[in-house]
Amino acid sequence: MRQVKDIDAFLKKLHYFDKKFKLFINQNNDHLIVEYPELCGIIDEYSSFIINHDNEKQWNNLDKSIEILPLVENLRSNSSVCIQIMEKHRALVLSHENEEITDYFRNIEDCIEKEFGGFQITSQSKVLLVGSGPFPITLLMIAERTGAEVFGIDIDNEAVQLGKHVVNKLGSQLSIQIDNKTVRELSVIKQITHIIFSSTVSCKYDILDQLYDLTNKDVLIAMRYGNGLKSLFNYPMQEVDEHKWYIKEKTVHPQSVFDVILYQKVQ
Ligand SMILES: C[S@@+](CC[C@H](N)C(=O)[O-])C[C@H]1O[C@@H](n2cnc3c(N)ncnc32)[C@H](O)[C@@H]1O
């Protein structure tokens, strides 16, 4: 009886987030939204929900029936649209506001710290981020802390323009280049030593497959992903072609909104 009640409460919460995300997306005509503090609040609440161990239990007990799957898909894609709105707003107000950093962004910054585990990026590295976003905090942190040459690509041209604006404001002295290009179009791709995938890039495993022929033999891939409850916020891990890529390291970070797998080429 208790279990049914807990699952009911869990489902109710999922519907609550679904409704909130849809509301923000419908209200968002331009990116300077008055509801920004509320949006940050709901994303922070969602981040805490995703990493809450008790909710993991409810998720595991949930019957993943046909009715639940569209809700999960909606939550994943709409939460990622909301993050995009939030990042665009954060990029636009950068020049004239001393903005409080949200728990979500703090969590992402902690994730970046842990990303490559023992595989240190050095000043000799060339790092590519697929899905750099309008507020490319990953690019800035890596370039600043390691001195590496850093590249970002994004399919959203507005995200690319805002990303360049943020880099100009916060890291104009750093070696960071952002482009609206595919991995195939990047002339530097053969020299790239490390590649990071944003977890909200839906076709990240298709791109990983293409990268086998495009990159050098020692390239190291950090794939951000989220399985189980975390798949409400991230695209999950998938099988890879075992003749192309193998898992070098897989670490789960219970307190982070996404986890990371490191892949390397099968030689
Ligand atoms: C907002 S960032 C989110 C960063 C977040 N920390 C993460 O790890 O997912 C995700 C970016 O990926 C971009 N994106 C989505 N699909 C993509 C693709 N196929 N190629 C390049 N960028 C993509 C989106 O436009 C968005 O700007």
The ligand as an SDF file (V2000), in Angstrom:
LIG
                    3D

 27 29  0  0  0  0  0  0  0  0999 V2000
   22.7550   23.6860  -23.6900 C   0  0  0  0  0  0  0  0  0  0  0  0
   24.0480   22.6150  -23.9680 S   0  0  0  0  0  0  0  0  0  0  0  0
   23.8300   21.6660  -22.5280 C   0  0  0  0  0  0  0  0  0  0  0  0
   25.0480   21.4280  -21.8170 C   0  0  0  0  0  0  0  0  0  0  0  0
   24.8240   20.4240  -20.7330 C   0  0  0  0  0  0  0  0  0  0  0  0
   25.7020   20.7580  -19.7120 N   0  0  0  0  0  0  0  0  0  0  0  0
   25.0220   19.0130  -21.2450 C   0  0  0  0  0  0  0  0  0  0  0  0
   26.0140   18.3660  -20.9170 O   0  0  0  0  0  0  0  0  0  0  0  0
   24.1710   18.5530  -22.0220 O   0  0  0  0  0  0  0  0  0  0  0  0
   23.5660   21.4870  -25.2230 C   0  0  0  0  0  0  0  0  0  0  0  0
   23.7840   22.0480  -26.5940 C   0  0  0  0  0  0  0  0  0  0  0  0
   23.8510   20.9540  -27.5000 O   0  0  0  0  0  0  0  0  0  0  0  0
   23.4520   21.4370  -28.7590 C   0  0  0  0  0  0  0  0  0  0  0  0
   23.2070   20.3050  -29.6610 N   0  0  0  0  0  0  0  0  0  0  0  0
   22.1340   19.4780  -29.6970 C   0  0  0  0  0  0  0  0  0  0  0  0
   22.3030   18.5430  -30.6840 N   0  0  0  0  0  0  0  0  0  0  0  0
   23.5060   18.8090  -31.2680 C   0  0  0  0  0  0  0  0  0  0  0  0
   24.2500   18.2040  -32.3380 C   0  0  0  0  0  0  0  0  0  0  0  0
   23.7830   17.1600  -33.0010 N   0  0  0  0  0  0  0  0  0  0  0  0
   25.4450   18.7500  -32.6800 N   0  0  0  0  0  0  0  0  0  0  0  0
   25.9350   19.8220  -32.0130 C   0  0  0  0  0  0  0  0  0  0  0  0
   25.2760   20.4290  -30.9910 N   0  0  0  0  0  0  0  0  0  0  0  0
   24.0890   19.9360  -30.6200 C   0  0  0  0  0  0  0  0  0  0  0  0
   22.2240   22.2780  -28.4390 C   0  0  0  0  0  0  0  0  0  0  0  0
   21.9560   23.2020  -29.4700 O   0  0  0  0  0  0  0  0  0  0  0  0
   22.6650   22.9420  -27.1160 C   0  0  0  0  0  0  0  0  0  0  0  0
   23.1700   24.2300  -27.3580 O   0  0  0  0  0  0  0  0  0  0  0  0
  1  2  1  0
  2  3  1  0
  2 10  1  0
  3  4  1  0
  4  5  1  0
  5  6  1  0
  5  7  1  0
  7  8  2  0
  7  9  1  0
 10 11  1  0
 11 12  1  0
 11 26  1  0
 12 13  1  0
 13 14  1  0
 13 24  1  0
 14 15  1  0
 14 23  1  0
 15 16  2  0
 16 17  1  0
 17 18  1  0
 17 23  2  0
 18 19  1  0
 18 20  2  0
 20 21  1  0
 21 22  2  0
 22 23  1  0
 24 25  1  0
 24 26  1  0
 26 27  1  0
M  CHG  2   2   1   9  -1
M  END
$$$$
